[in-house]
Amino acid sequence: ETGVTQTPRHLVMGMTNKKSLKCEQHLGHNAMYWYKQSAKKPLELMFVYSLEERVENNSVPSRFSPECPNSSHLFLHLHTLQPEDSALYLCASSQGQGRTDTQYFGPGTRLTVL
Amino acid sequence: AQSVTQLGSHVSVSEGALVLLRCNYSSSVPPYLFWYVQYPNQGLQLLLKYTTGATLVKGINGFEAEFKKSETSFHLTKPSAHMSDAAEYFCAVTGVMNTGFQKLVFGTGTRLLVSP
């Protein structure tokens, strides 16, 4: 595997379910990100981890819970979601947190909440 | 605070025609600017970026963008569109989070449609 991978690619869940999204980067990067992409809205930064430490929460509801067990893996645990949480969830990584550090994105998980 | 405005949610061109996607930014510090492309069912891929130095930046797939400070613009162009260029394009500027760390601030995107 190369680059940034995400699983699953598609997920349908009920509002009472608990599920997790997984992201893995094979680039040796030190920072990882979760974004939410909804139709007709800019990408929303949800969480940032740098060297496995969360550095930004960005006022995300507690029904979204991130986990970064090491610099290569990032999870987003989902619990009691709402239909408006349906979106494409993108993971990204970068070498560092500098202004010129390019973020590399995974293909995303398309989440549908029923 | 930093922000990005992309004029036109959809742009339609014919194959072989000039592509022009507009991006204007607002930044309280010298901006670092990016263009990303998203093909259907894929993540975002970096096309090009401007940090410092030459204001005309060349990227992948024949795209280029010019940083114009006086106009606060970073428009993306390609001389001749290909069918394979049909995708959504995002302009972004670096911003600063409350924690002092950097983040990307994205525009709402422009969908490029290419007709034969």
Interface residues (C-beta under 8 A of the other chain):
Chain A: V4 Q6 K40 K41 P42 L43 L45 V48 S50 V55 E56 N58 L90 A92 Q97 G98 R99 T100 D101 T102 Q103 Y104 F105 G106 P107 G108
Chain B: V4 S9 Y32 F34 Y36 N41 Q42 G43 L44 Q45 L46 K49 T51 F90 T94 M97 N98 T99 F101 Q102 K103 L104 V105 F106 G107 T108 G109
